[in-house]
Amino acid sequence: MLKEIIENIFMNKAIDSQSIIYVATTLVWLALLASSIIALAVIIDRLIYMTKSVKNEKSSLDKVMTLLKEDDRKSAMAICDTQHLPLLNIILSGLKDIENAKDKMISQASNEIIELERFISSLSTVSTIAPLLGLLGTILGMIEAFGVLATGANADTEALARGIANALFTTAAGLVIAIPSVVAYNYFVQKINKRIAFMETTSNEVIDILNKK
């Protein structure tokens, strides 16, 4: 049916209102599908990134801090340079330029925060758009249902049920996508804020150690 409607558009043929509603409903479902894929991809990507960072960072950070306290900067830099982890990258930037360590670490921290927050705004967008798409689908389904009722006593009950079902399913789909997205967004924001606070505390500790040497 969708193929026929598209062909009619290119051939400048008349298209009835039910066909327009069908196309619009199809587009709503495609948008909901795209939103769900985006949300799932972002959640998986950020979970892997943050879990990997925290897991690999702890043991390496302990070694780096011990080496710095022993004034073995070369070994500390070697560990930071091989790990490529957010906090270690910040420390490495300071160790490379001791005289401007604080400024270098602040600059590098900004870059690492951008990486931490990567794609997170997409979850916020999805959580806002998905219910709206569901609402749009509901409106389209109700229009379809009332269009069937407008035909009078001989109304097609199957078409009427299909219109109502579309209205309910799109609303449910929008909420199913939006609710996990909101939960995931708030979770990641909380984790990011904790990571930023920890990076700031550790960076200040590193600067204090360097200033005492």
N, C-alpha and C positions, 0 to 999 in steps of 0.2 A: 504493500500500500504506500509506503513512504517513497519508494522508487517511482510509482505512478504520479504521486503528488509533485515530486521534483521535476519530472518530465513535463507535467502540465504547466509548471511555472515557466520553464524555458520556452515552451510553445505558446505562452500567453493565453492559455485556456482558463476558463473560470474555475475557481476552487470554492467548494462549499465550506460553510463554517465548521462542520464536523471534521473535515480534513485538516483545517487550520489547527483545531484543538488537538487532533491526533499528533501533528508535527510538533506542536508546542509541548505536549506531554512527553513525547519521545525525547525532546531536547532537555527537559527537566530531569528525566531519568538518567540521561547521559551525563548531565552536570553533577547529579548526585553520585554517580559511579566514579567520576573523576575526582570529586571531593573526598570520597572514601579512600581512594587509592593514594591521593596526596597525603591525607592524614596518617594512613597506615605507614607509608614510606618514611615520613618525617619521624614518627614515633620510634620506628625500628632503628633508623639512622642515629637519632640522638641517644637512644638507650645504649646502643653499641659503643658510640663515641664516649659517652660519659662513664660507662662501666669500665671500658678499657683504660681510660685516663686515670681513674681513681685506683684501679687494681694495680696497674704497672707503676704508678707514681709513688706510692707509699714507701716501698722498700728502697727505691732509688733516692728518694728525698732524704731518708734517714742517713744514707751513705754520704750524700752530698753535704748535709749539715755537719756531719762528723768530720769530714775532710776539711771543711772551711774552718771549723773550730781548731783543727790541727794545723791550720795555715797551709794546707796542701791544695792550693787553688787549681793547679794544673790537672790533678786527678779529678777534682770536682767538675772542672770544665769538660773533661773527657767523657764523664758519665752523662752530663747534661747534653752534650753534643751528639751522643749516640742514641739517646732515648726519644728525643723529639716529642716531649710531652709538654702541655701548656705551662705548668708552673716551672719546670726545668728550663724551658725556653726563656722565661722571664729572668730566672737566676743567671742563665748563661749570658744574656745581654748585659747584665750588670758586671759580671766577671770579666767580660771582654774590654770594658772601659771603666776601671775602678774609680777614676777621678770624677766621672759623670754617671756613676752607677745608678743613682736614684732616678735621674731623668731617663736613662736608657731603659730601666726596668718599668717605669711608668708608661713609656711609649710602647714597649713590647706587650705590656699587660692589656693595653687598649686593643691590640691586634688579636690577642688570645680571647678576650671577651667577645669580640665580634665573631670568632669561630665558635665559641660556646653558644652564642645566641643564634647561630645559623639555622635558618628555616623555622625557628620557633614562632615567628609572626604568622607563618602559614597556618599553624594550628588555630590561632586566634581568628584568622580570616575564615577558615573552614567552619569553625564553631558558630560564626555569625551568619554565614551564607547558607549553610545546610538547612536550618529551620525555615529560612525565607524561601528557599527552593521548594521545601516541603509544603509551605503555605501556598506558593504559586501552583503547585500540583493539585492541591486541594481545591483551589478556585477553579482550575481548569476542569477537574473532575465534576464539580458541582454544575458548572456551565454545561458540560456534556449531559449530565443527568437531567437538568431542567430542559435542555434541548429535546431530549427524548420525550419528556412529559408534555412538551408543547405540541407534540403530534396528535394528542387527544386520546380517546379511549383505546385506540389500537396501538398504543405505545409498546415498543419492544422491551419487554421486561429484562431480557438478557443484556441489552445495551444500557438500560437504566442501572442494573446491578453493576455493570462494568464501570460506569462513570462514578458511582459511589465508591466502589472498591479502589479505583485509582486515587480518588480524593483521600481515602483513609491510608492507603499504602504509602503514598508520597509523604504524608505528614509523619507517619511512623519512621520511614526511611531517613527523613531529615533529622529527626530526634535521635535515632540510633547512631547517626554519624556525629551529630553535634555534641552529645553528652560525653562520649569518651574523649573527644577532642578538647573539650573544656577541662576535663579532669587531667588529661595529659599535659595541657598547656600550663595549668597551675602547678602541677608536679615539677615540670621542668624549670619553671620560673623560680620556684623555691630552691631547687637543687643548684641552679645557676647563681642565685644570690649567696648561697652558702659557699660555693666554690670561689666566688669573687672575694668574699670576706676572708676565706682561708688564704687565698693568694696574697691578699693585702697584708695579712698578719705575718705570713712567712717571708714576704719581701722585706718588710720592715725589720724582721729578725736578721735577715741576711745583711742588710745595710748596716745594722748595728755591729755585726761581727766584723764586717769589712772596715768600719770606722775605728775599731779597737786595734786593728793590726798596724 
